[in-house]
């Protein structure tokens, strides 16, 4: 789907903003009928809140803007495969579709480590497309952690 790349680019903008702020660079965008309802990035460091993942912040904002908790018909674009917390929140919020960039073999809950979003035991499942702009999404994360490691090494050498 051509729009998937367009909206993933918007999620990448959010991820890059997170990185500039010292947050793990993950960005998310929620779309309804081709319009952006909410967008955000990780804010755990800024807020001191372990649940301040990009996806949860976007779900909360969309609930506020749309006036309810059901997000049926929406599409969540996120640069990294969601963790179990975020995948579970998407199921509970009734998000219609998930599009993610880079897979997360250590914590991904949309097919890599486990698959909460398509599990038939829940009363809602999401359609999933992974790997959209995966190289760009992975590069943002890789560059962020590479820079963090370099800063730590330089700090040890000068100290």
Beta strands, then each sheet from edge to edge (+ up, - down):
strand 1: 27-32
strand 2: 35-41
strand 3: 74-80
strand 4: 97-102
strand 5: 127-129
sheet 1: 2+ 1- 3+ 4+ 5+
end
